[in-house]
Amino acid sequence: MTKPQRQRLIADWLRAGAVGSQDELVLRLAAAGVAATQATVSRDLEALGAVKVRRGYALPGPDDGTASHGSLARIVGEWVIEIVTAATLLVLRTPPGSANLVANAIDKAELDEVAGTIAGDDTIFVALADGVSPSGAAEMFQALRAHG
């Protein structure tokens, strides 16, 4: 099996649901007749853009590189704990280790209201586009959160 085929298989498993660990992926690959080490799986996860979440590893958005409002709402609804306005920024709080997942989904959604994001471990700074009201943007994220 080629590297792209192996990565496609891993991506399919991640889209079907979070995978608990890299060791679990090594075992799944072995069961599928693919020999791979934990180091190889680690590199594959990085190449796929997979992130560590509460239940293991997951892909932040759909395969085509964009996040629909439905998937963004699901991610914001599941992972965002608090939304705070701060001057021309929004500060989103997540459980530890989850900020990258949410920021990646926001960036891929290419929202007109968002200039970009910076993610730490459990905090995301959302820089708003020129002229965007922080309170209006916060309401938009609250609505996404409510529908997620």
Residue pairs with C-beta under 8 A, 6 or more apart in sequence:
1 9
1 33
1 34
3 44
6 29
6 34
6 36
6 44
7 44
7 47
7 48
9 29
9 32
9 34
10 19
10 25
10 29
10 41
10 44
10 45
10 48
10 50
11 48
11 59
11 63
13 19
13 25
13 28
14 48
14 50
14 57
14 58
14 59
15 59
15 63
18 53
18 55
18 56
18 57
18 58
19 25
19 28
19 56
19 57
19 58
20 55
20 56
20 57
21 56
21 57
22 38
22 41
22 42
22 45
22 57
23 38
24 56
25 36
25 41
25 45
25 57
26 36
26 37
26 38
26 41
29 35
29 36
29 41
30 36
36 44
45 57
48 59
49 59
49 60
49 104
50 57
50 58
50 59
51 57
51 58
51 59
51 60
51 100
51 101
51 104
52 97
53 97
53 98
53 101
54 95
54 97
54 98
58 101
60 67
60 75
60 100
60 101
60 104
60 105
60 108
61 67
61 71
61 75
61 104
61 105
61 108
61 109
62 68
62 71
65 108
66 108
66 109
66 110
67 75
67 105
67 106
67 108
67 109
68 109
69 109
69 144
71 105
72 105
72 106
72 109
72 144
73 144
73 145
73 147
73 148
74 148
75 101
75 102
75 105
75 148
76 102
76 105
76 106
76 141
76 144
76 145
76 148
77 144
77 145
77 146
77 147
77 148
78 148
79 94
79 95
79 98
79 101
79 102
80 92
80 93
80 94
80 102
80 141
80 145
81 93
81 94
81 95
82 91
82 92
82 93
83 90
83 91
83 92
83 93
83 138
83 141
83 142
83 145
84 90
84 91
84 92
84 93
84 138
85 91
85 134
85 135
85 137
85 138
86 134
87 134
88 127
88 128
88 132
88 134
89 125
89 126
89 127
89 128
89 134
90 125
90 126
90 128
90 134
90 137
90 138
90 141
91 123
91 124
91 125
91 126
92 99
92 102
92 123
92 124
92 126
92 141
93 122
93 123
93 124
94 101
94 102
94 122
94 123
94 124
95 122
96 121
96 122
97 121
97 122
98 122
99 119
99 120
99 121
99 122
99 123
99 124
100 119
102 119
102 124
103 117
103 118
103 119
103 124
104 119
106 114
106 117
106 124
106 126
107 114
107 116
107 117
111 140
112 129
113 128
113 129
113 132
113 136
113 137
113 140
114 126
114 127
114 128
114 129
114 137
115 127
115 128
115 129
115 130
116 126
116 127
117 124
117 125
117 126
117 127
118 124
118 125
118 127
126 137
126 141
128 134
128 137
